Amino acid sequence: MVSVDDVVCLEAEGNYTFLFTRDGKRYLVSKTLKELEQVLDERMFVRIHKSYTINLAYVQSGLFNRDRILQLADGREVPISRRRMKEITDLLFRYMQTVAVS
């Protein structure tokens, strides 16, 4: 079992999903990304691309760029859907503000 707090991001691979953890490990889960999203906290985990869901706690602030690439704390770079760019930008901004206040 992997703690949800340790999950940096999830990557879809057909009917499977890879879980990437903060200690650099990768786990293959026999569930789709959609199935896993139904049990994850939607305040922390956000679908940013058809193949990627990220944990907002592991986003590197200031590394969000015009190439629609988001860099995570483990160094992984993940693409952001062109259609959801504005929504993801706003969501990340609001999340970073709440973390700064806490």
C-alpha positions as CSV (number, residue, x, y, z in Angstrom):
1,M,0.0,0.0,0.0
2,V,1.1,3.5,-0.8
3,S,0.1,6.5,1.3
4,V,-2.0,9.0,-0.8
5,D,0.2,11.8,0.6
6,D,3.2,10.2,-1.0
7,V,1.7,10.2,-4.5
8,V,3.2,12.9,-6.7
9,C,1.4,12.1,-9.9
10,L,-0.5,9.4,-11.8
11,E,0.0,8.6,-15.5
12,A,-2.6,6.6,-17.5
13,E,-1.4,3.7,-19.5
14,G,-4.4,2.1,-21.3
15,N,-6.4,0.3,-18.6
16,Y,-3.6,0.7,-16.1
17,T,-2.2,3.6,-14.2
18,F,1.4,4.3,-13.0
19,L,1.6,5.9,-9.6
20,F,4.8,7.9,-9.0
21,T,5.7,8.6,-5.4
22,R,7.9,11.2,-3.8
23,D,10.6,8.7,-3.0
24,G,11.0,8.1,-6.8
25,K,9.2,4.7,-7.0
26,R,6.8,3.8,-9.7
27,Y,3.9,1.4,-9.1
28,L,1.6,-0.1,-11.8
29,V,-2.1,-0.3,-10.7
30,S,-4.7,-2.3,-12.6
31,K,-7.2,0.5,-12.5
32,T,-7.8,3.3,-15.0
33,L,-7.0,6.9,-14.1
34,K,-10.7,7.7,-14.1
35,E,-11.4,4.9,-11.5
36,L,-8.6,6.2,-9.3
37,E,-9.8,9.8,-9.5
38,Q,-13.1,8.8,-8.1
39,V,-11.5,7.9,-4.8
40,L,-8.8,10.6,-4.6
41,D,-9.4,14.0,-2.9
42,E,-10.4,16.4,-5.7
43,R,-9.0,19.3,-3.7
44,M,-5.5,17.8,-3.9
45,F,-5.5,15.8,-7.1
46,V,-6.2,17.5,-10.4
47,R,-6.4,16.0,-13.9
48,I,-4.2,18.3,-16.0
49,H,-4.1,16.2,-19.2
50,K,-5.9,13.1,-20.6
51,S,-3.0,11.0,-19.3
52,Y,-2.0,12.8,-16.1
53,T,-3.4,13.6,-12.7
54,I,-1.1,15.5,-10.3
55,N,-1.0,16.1,-6.6
56,L,-1.0,19.9,-6.1
57,A,1.3,19.6,-3.1
58,Y,4.2,18.6,-5.3
59,V,4.0,21.3,-8.0
60,Q,7.1,23.4,-8.2
61,S,6.0,27.0,-8.0
62,G,7.3,29.4,-10.7
63,L,8.2,26.6,-13.1
64,F,4.9,26.7,-15.0
65,N,5.7,28.0,-18.5
66,R,4.3,28.8,-21.9
67,D,5.2,25.3,-23.2
68,R,2.3,23.9,-21.2
69,I,4.7,21.9,-19.0
70,L,4.4,21.7,-15.3
71,Q,7.4,20.6,-13.2
72,L,6.8,18.5,-10.1
73,A,8.9,18.2,-7.0
74,D,10.5,15.0,-8.2
75,G,11.8,16.6,-11.4
76,R,9.1,15.1,-13.6
77,E,7.7,17.3,-16.3
78,V,4.1,16.8,-17.3
79,P,2.1,18.4,-20.1
80,I,-1.0,20.5,-19.5
81,S,-4.0,20.1,-21.8
82,R,-4.3,23.1,-24.1
83,R,-8.1,23.3,-23.4
84,R,-7.6,23.3,-19.6
85,M,-4.7,25.7,-19.5
86,K,-6.6,28.7,-18.0
87,E,-8.5,26.5,-15.5
88,I,-5.3,24.8,-14.3
89,T,-3.5,28.1,-14.1
90,D,-6.2,29.6,-11.9
91,L,-6.5,26.5,-9.8
92,L,-2.7,26.4,-9.1
93,F,-2.7,30.1,-8.3
94,R,-5.5,29.7,-5.7
95,Y,-3.8,26.6,-4.2
96,M,-0.5,28.4,-3.8
97,Q,-2.3,31.3,-2.1
98,T,-4.0,29.0,0.4
99,V,-0.7,27.2,1.2
100,A,1.1,30.6,1.7
101,V,-1.6,31.6,4.2
102,S,-1.4,28.4,6.2
